[in-house]
């Protein structure tokens, strides 16, 4: 990978960048499949930026599967990504026993 790919996170003061070294780290951690084409990683980085998700926090994963036309990739939002998204709304009650108002 010759180019760095931009990924931003709203909580960061400045826009982050995912470097070739970080891509290797994500591959080793199982967040990105080893040998993923650069174009697919660019799409993944764009989705992370667009939805304000961090691959380094385990919020979003890139999954490879075999289709009839060959290898396919899809982005899966993990439980941490869902929790962080829910926390940003006023509708998430958090963890614990459910409470009902009668």
Secondary structure by P-SEA (a helix, b strand, c coil): ccbbbbbbbccccccccccaaaaaaaaaaccccccccaaaaaaaaaaaaaaccccccccbbbbbbbccccbbbbbbbcaaaaaaaaaacccccccccccccc
